[in-house]
């Protein structure tokens, strides 16, 4: 049989997903045309291999480029991790060059994965360089390489399955000779296949157990399998824990029962399923399976048994992580989370990712930022994503990215340059914002201050929280944690001030909730007034007030019931006055994951600057008639001395994206909307 020989084993998208039409009931929002693709829920923790990883594996063990990262608990307080084809340096467009090893083995005792996964041991030779666990012929057409696919520990013995790859084919296809079990009795330092089972491939190259995943439950080791390549279905077998080396002791699911007849195997998940990783969670009695699906997205399924599985849930998409594959679960992940190893083909290294789960195993608290990896376009123009304010763009040199192909950059010798993204939050919820940055300049350093933060949307939006940084010689992670308070709409911003020629590059900016919504402030006053007013007004007002009598709710903190509606006002000091945000409990149309939904919640109504002397506002655009553009690119219009403001105030209208109804559908438009009012005393 003659096959085309290609080295790239990254799969291209096989099909284009289509949304099925469904009947709408009264009150359902109607989705507009051009729904946006889903946002990848999982977040980057850090790379675990390569020169930029938590442990610099390139410097320590000459592992500059590798993939996969199959992990298992070795039973002694460590996690063994087996990687695939390994090289000294990345190749730039997949795989690598120099010191090719078919596989390598690392060990980690790192118990705090929130800041990355460190390694403290590798299987090495006398020179200290990592060496192969299992050798290979390295002869295409006979045995090109040997790739680990699964690992598990039972009674102190380490077991590892690997596939003997005969030949690489077109993207997503390769052909194997067999799948082999190997074992080690000295913690992974030496390995043997003597007396261990082997699953030979068929003449049609469709044996269902060429690539494996192991997990333990109820005294059995469950062996999940797929054929070679990324186009097959998933099947499952099992064996008693103490009989793993006895091939005759294995049973296979035949669609209704466990059967020792190998030819009776029936699949448990239809194609395409690739590079499985499975865990059993005793605390919830759930089974979790991660794999690459038909669209080459990384997905999670949750099952109530090893043979019964729920629907796919996206963890990471090809759109936001081009060339992703792998997805191997860290065995020390808690029941309510998944830490997993994700490979990226072009950079050819492995990153540690994280996702949160609820009690039912459903993905919750997802990343909220679209195009968090800056991979969806060669320009900052992704719909619903980032906006550039100043001078900058997208770098397409993958060597400059933290992970993947692309990253954003800003550069100038003066002013503020930044990218921003508007995002909807849940009030009174804790959030974590993370991002990776590096800097450079032609001024010898100290040419500006970088920042990552969150501010209220709209002109003059106050900063809720931020971190700043100076000069950075390499990608550095920054974390901003904050509570949303009463805010439902904020801008995430990242960039730098510039005082001389300076540039900032940023990548992988993620925003996730880290708590359930809290309790709003109490609506009851904390205490009664201590005394009566000191005097009566000295005269009657000379004119009628310009606003209705309910104006007080706009500057009085707390909850209010006015005209049959529920209101909430939050105030804070601003220069020599106060400013107050007022929200109303209302039904709104919001765009979530590319669809329009009708939701109830607190909606922004008004921003009011409490009465203060007009002299304090001289030259301030919020109190000066005209049209303005801020240094960050935001546009607004201010009106003063009009019938709506009277002679004692100014109103500002900001350019913003709003949702409008057109017939039976909704659309997002950009227009000027009322934002705030300044009152003069």
N, C-alpha and C positions, 0 to 999 in steps of 0.2 A: 504494500500500500504506500503510495507516494503522497506526502503532505508538504504544504508550503512551510518553510522554516522561518519563523519570526521570533524575536526575543521578547517582544512586548506581551505580557500576560494580563494587562489591564483591559477590562471589558468596556466596550462602548455601549451606549444606551441601545437596547434592542427594540423597545416599543415606546410609543408616546402615549402616556396616560390620558384617558378621556374621562370627562365627568358625565355620569349618567343623569339623564333628566328625571326629576322626581316631582310628584304632585305637591303643590303648595297649599297649605291650609290658611285660613284667615289669620292674619297677624304675622305670617312668615315674611321676612324680608326677601326681596327678589335680587338675586345676584346679577351684577352688571357683566357686560361682556369683558373678556380679557382678564379673568381672575388671575391673581398673582400666584406664583408657585409657593408651596409651603416653606416656612422658615425652618431651618435645621434646629431642633430642640436642644441637642447636646452641645456642650461647651468644651473648649480646649483648656486643659490643665497645663500641660507642657509636653514637649517632645521627650521621649525616653531613650532614643538612640540618636547618634550623630554628634557632631561637634557642638551643636547648640542645645543639647539635651540637659536634663537635670544632672545626670552623670555624663561627662564628656567621654562617651565610649570610643570616639575616634582616637583620642589621646591615650586613653588607658589601655585599650585592647585592640586598637586598629580596626574598630568597627565604625567606619565613617558612613556606611550606607548599607541598610538592611531592611527587611520587611517582616510582616506577620506578628510574631510575639505571642505564641500560645503559652498561657500561664496555668500553673497548677500549684496547690499547696503541697509542699514536700513532706509534711507531717512532723517537721522539726522546727517550726516557727519561721520558715522561709517560703518564698515563692520562686519556683523555677520557671524560667521563660525561655522558650526555644524560638529562634528566629530562622528565617529562610535564607536564600542566597545572600551572601554578605561580602562586602568589598571595602577597600580602604577609603575610597572617596566616592561621592555621588556622581552619576553619569550625566546629570543635567536634564535628561529627558527620559528617565527611568533606569532602573538598575544602577550599576556603578562600575568602577574600574579599579584594578589593582588588588592583589591578594584575595582572589576569589575563593570563598569557602561555601560549600553547599548549605551549611547550617552552622549555627553556634548556640551555646547555652550560657545564660546568665542567671544569677541568683540575687534576690532582693529580700531584705528583712525590714523594709520601709513600711511602717504601719500607718503613717499619716500621708494619705494620697492627695490631700487637698492642695498641696503645693508641688506635686509631681511624684514620680517613682524613681528612687535611686537604686543603683545596683552596687553590690559590694564584693562580688565574686564572678569569675567567668572560667569556663573550661579553657585552659591555655597550654601552650607549650613552654619550654624553658625560657624562651625570649619574652614571655609575658603576653604574646599575641593570642587572641582567641583562636581556637582550632575547631575543626569539625567534630560534631557528635558522631555522625554516621558518614562515612566516606561515600564517594560516587565515582563513576567512571569518567564523567564529563565528556562523553562522546554522544553528540546528537544522533538520534536514530537508534541508539542502543540504550544508553542510560545517560541522559544529559545532566541530571542532578537528583538529589534526594531531599525532599522538603518535609519537615515536621508538620503534622496536622492536628495532633491531640496529645494530651498528657494527663496522667493521674497517678496518685500514690495510694497503695493498698498495703497495709501491714509492713510499712517501712521500705517497701520496694517501689521504685519509680518505673512507671510504664510510659512509653512514648510511641505513638504511631507515626509513621512517615510514608510518603508516597515516592515511588521510584518513577521519576518523570522520564519517559522515553524521548519525548519531543515536544517543543513548544509549537503551537499553531497560531492561527489568526487571533486577534484580541478576544479573550474570554474562552479560548479553547486550548487544551493541551491533552496529551495522551500518556497514560501511565502503563508501566509494566505490571505493577502490583502495589498493594498496600501491606506494610509489614509492621508487626509489633516488635519493639525492642524493650529491654528492661535493664535496670541498674540496681545493684545492691550496695553501692558506695556513694550515694547522694548525687549521682550523675557524673561521676568522674570517669567511669568506664561503662560501656554498654555492650550488650550481647543480644543476638537474635536466635541463639541456639534453643531449639525446642519451642520457639514462639510461633504463633499462627501467622499465616500469610493469606491474603485474599488476592488471587491472581485476577488480572483483568481478562475480559472476554475478547474474542475475535472482533466483536462489534464495538469494543471499547465502551461498554455500558454497564460494567459491574457496579452495583449500587453502593459499595463500601470502599471506594478508593480514597476518599478523604473523610476523616472521622472527627468526632467530638465525643468526649467522655464526661459522664457525671455519675455520682453514686446516690442510691436510694434503696432502702428496704433490703439491704444485704446484696444488692446487685450493682454491677457496673453497667450502665446503659451506654450503648455504642450507637451514636447517630452517624449516618453516612450519606454521602452523595457520590455520584460518578465523577470521573475526571472532568476538569473544566468547570465552567460556571453556568451550564445550561440545563443541568439535571434536576431531578426531584430529590426529596429527602426521605430516608428510610430509617428504621431503628431496630436494633437488636439488643440483647442483654446476656449477661453471664454472671454466675455467682462470683462474688469477690475473690474467693480462693481458687477459682478455676480459670483465670484469665489466660493462662498459657495452653489451655485445652480447647482446641478449636471445635471439637465435637460437643462441648458443653454449651455452646452458644445457641440461643434461640432468637427467632426473628419474627417480627410482627407481620402476619399474613392478611391483615385487614379486619380480622375478628378475634384472633387469639395468638398466643406465642407458639411458634412452631419450629422444630429443629430442622425442618426441611428448608434448606437455603433457597431452593428454587421457588418457594411459595411467597417470598418477600413481596409485600405491597407497600407503596409509598405512603407516607403520612402527610406530606405537603407537596403540592404540584410544582413543576418547574416555574421559574428558575430559582434554585436555592444554591448558594455558594459559600464556602468557607464558614461552616457552622461553628458556633460556640454555644454551649448549653450548660445551664446550672439548675439544680434542684434546690428550692428554698424551704427547708424544714419548717421554719416559723410560720409560713403562710401556706405550705403544701402546694406551692406553685412551681411550675417549670418555666424557665425563661430561655428563649432561643434567639440568638442574634445571627443574622446572615445578610448577604448581598442578594437583592431580589432582581426581578426581571429588568427593572429600570436602572439597575446598578446603584440603587440607594441602599443605605444600611438601615435595616429594620429590626424590630423586636416583635416576637410573638410570645404570648403567655398561654400556658396550657394547664389544665387540671389533671393531666396524666401525660405520660410520654408519648401517647398516641392521639391525643385530642388537643387541638390548638386553636386559639382565637385569631382575630384579624391582625394584619400587619400594622405596626405603629412605626412611623419614621423616627429614626435617631439622627441621621445625617444624610444630606442629599448630594448627588453629583453636581448639582448646580452651584452649591456653596463650597463643596470640597471636591473639585475635579480630580479624577483619578483615585478616589478613595476605594479601599477594599479592606479585607480583614474584618476586624471587629471582635476581638477575643476578650472575653469577660475576665476581669481580675477576680480571683477566688475570694478575696477578702472584702468584696463589696457588701455593704449592708443590705438587708432585704428591701429597703426603700430607696435603693439607688443602684446605678450601674457605673462602675469604672471599667473602661474597656480600651484596648489597644487598637488604634486605627492607622492603617498604612496609607500613604499618599505616593502614587507611582512616580510622578516627575521628580520630586525631591528625594524619593526612595529612602524614607526613614519612617519611624513609627512614633505616633503621638498618643498620650493618655487623654481620654475624653471622659466626660461625666454627664449623666442624666439622672433626674429624680423620678421616683415612682410612688404611686399611692398604694393603699392596702390591696387593691385589686391588680397591681402590677401595671397600671396605666401611667403613661408618661405625664408628669405634671411639672409645674414651674419651669417651662421651657425658656430657652433663649428668646428674647423679644425683639432683637435687632435683625432686620433684613440685611442680607449680604454682609454678615458679620466678618466674613473672611476676605471681603473685597475681591472675590473671585468671579462675580457674575458678569463683569463687563470690563473692557479696556478703558472705560471712562467712568466718571462718577455721574452716572445717569440711570441707575436702576430704579424702576418705578417703585415707590414706597420705601426706598432705601436712603442712602446718604445724599446730602446736599453739600456742595463745596462753597465756602464763603472765603474768598481770597484767591491766592495763587496756589495751584496744586493739581493733582491728578492721580492716575493709577500707574504704578510701575509694573512692567510685565517681565522683568528680569527675575526669574525664580530664585536666583542666588541671593537676592535681596529680601525675599519673603521670610517670615517666621515659619509658616507652614504653607505649602502649595506654590502657586505660580505668582500671585499678585499681592500687592499691598498699596496703601495710599501714601502719598507724599504731599507735603506743603513746603514752599520755599519762597523767601523774600528777604529783603534787607531792612524792612520797616513794617510796622503795623501788626495786625493779628490775622493769621491764616488758620483756617480750621475746617473740619467736616462736622456736620450735624445731622441728626436724625430725630424726627418727632416720634414719640412712642406713648401709648396709652398705658397707664398704671392703675392698679387697684389702691384706693385710699388706705392709709394707716397700715401699710405693709412694708416689711423690711426687704431691701433689694441689695444685690451685689453687682457692681459694674467692674469688668476687668478688661484690660487691653495691653498689648505689647508694643513698645516703642524703642526706637534708636534714633540718634541724632548725628549731625555733622555740621560743619561750618567752615568758612574760609577766613575767619577772623581770629583764629587761635583760641576759641572757646569763649564762653560767657556771652553769646550773641542773642540771648533770649531765654524765655521760660516756657517750657512745654506744659500741657495740661490735659487732663481727662476728667470730665465731670458731667453733672446733670443740673439743668436750670429750668425754671418755669418757662413755658412757651410764650412767645409774644415779645414785642419790643420792651426792652428794659427788664426782661425776665430775671428774677433774682436767682443766684446760684444756690442750689440746694446742697450740693456737696461736690468737692473736687480734690484731686491730687495734682501737684505740680512737680516738675522735674527740670533739671539743668542739662548738662552734657552727659550723653550716654554712649559708651563705646560699643555696646552690643545690645541686642534686644533684651529689654527688661520689662517685667510684668508689673503693672500697677493695679491696685484694687481700691474701689470707692464703695463704701457701704453707707446706706442712708435709709431713712424711713420716708415714705411718700407723703405722710401727713394727709391733708385734705386734697392733695393734687391728683388729678386724673390724667393730665396731659403735660409732658415735659419734653425738653430737648436734651438728647445726649450730645456732648460736644467734645472734640479732641483736636489738638493742634498746638500752636505756639505763638507767643508774641515774638517779634523780631526787632532787634536793635542793630544788627549787621547781617551780612549774608549768612543765612542759617537754613538748614532743612531738617525736617522731622519725617520719619517713616513710621507708619503704624499698621498693625495687623491684628486680626482675630479679637475684635471688640465684642464682648458678650454682656448681656444684661439679664439677670434672672431674679425671681423672687426667692427669698430664703426664709420666709415665714408665712403663716396664714394671715389674713387680714386681722388687724387689731380692732380695738373698740374706739369709736370716735370720742372726742372730749365730751364730758357730761354737759347736758343742757341746763342743769340747775345752777344758779349762781352759788359760789362758794360761801358767801356770807351776805347778810343784809346790809344796806347802807347804814353808816354809823350816825348820820345826822341829816337833818333837813337842809335844803338849799339855804344859803345865807341871806338872800334877798330876792325880791320879785324883779322882773324886768322893768327897766326905767321908762320904756316907751313901747308903743306898738310897732310892729314891722312896717317899713315904708312901702313894701311891695310883697306880692304873693311869692312864695317859694317857687323855684323853677322845677323842682321835682315833686312827685306826690309825697304824702306824709310818710310813706313806707321807707323813705330814704334812710332812716336810722338803722334799718336792718343791714344796710350796706357797710356800716362802720361800727356795728356793735357785735363783738365776737360772741359766738355761741349759735344755738339753734333757734329758729323762729318759725311760727305758723302764721302766715299772712295770706289772705285771699284764698284760703283753702289749699295752699301749697306749703311744702316743707322746705326751709331755707337753712343754710349753714354758712357762717362767716368766720374767717380766720384772719387775724391781723398781726403785723409785725412792724417794728420801727424801720423808718426809711429816712435817712438824713435827719432833718429837723421836724419831721412829721411822721405819720403812720400810713401804711397802705394795707388794704383789706381785700381779700379775695372772697367773693360770695358765690356759693354753689346752690343749685336748686335740684331737688330730687325729681327726676323726669325720665320719661321714656325717650331713648335716643337710638339712632341708627349708627352702628359702628362697623368698621371693616376689620374682620379678624380672619387671618389665614386666607386672604383673598376673597372672602365672602362677606356680604352685608348682613348684619344681624340686628334685630330689635332687642335692646337690653334696657333694663332699669338700673339707675344709679345716679350718683352725684354728677351733675353737669355744670361746667363753668358758666357763670352768668355775668359777672362784673368784677372789675378791679377798680377800687376807689382809693384815691389819695385823700386823706382826711383834711379838712379845712386848715390852711396855713397862709401866712402873708404872701401876697403876690410877689413881693420883692425877692422871696427865696427862689422863685422859679425863672428869673430873668435869664434868657438864653437857653433854657432847657427845652428841647424839641417837644416834650410832652405838654408844654404850656405856651408854645409858639405856633401860630397858624402856619400851615405849609405842608409840603410833602418831603419826606426824609428817607434816607437809606443809611442804616447803621454800618459800622465797620465790619460787622459780620454778615452783611448782605441783606438783612431783614428790612422790609419797606413798611412805612406807615404814614398816615395822614392825620394831622391835628387840626381841629376846628375850635375856635373860641368866639365868644360873643355872638352866638347864633340863638335862634329860638329854643333849640334843644338844650343849650348850655346856660343861657342867660348871661349876665355880665359878671358872674362870679365863678366861672369855671371854663374848662376846656375838655373836649372829648377827643380820643385818639382811635383811629381805625387801622387795624393791622392786616397786612396781606397774609392769608392763611389758607390751608386746604380744608374745605368743608364738603360734606356730603349733601347732594341735592337729589330730589326725586324727579325723575323724568318719565312720565307715563307710569308704567308698572315696574320700572327699574330705578336703580340708584347709580349715581356717578360721583366721582371726586373732582371738584373744581377748585381753582385758586381764585380768590376774590378778597376784597377788603371787607372786614367784619369789625363790628364794634368791639373794643378791647378794654378801654379804661377811661376814667374821668378824674380830672384834677379839680379840687375845690379850693377856692380862695376864701380866706376869712376876712 
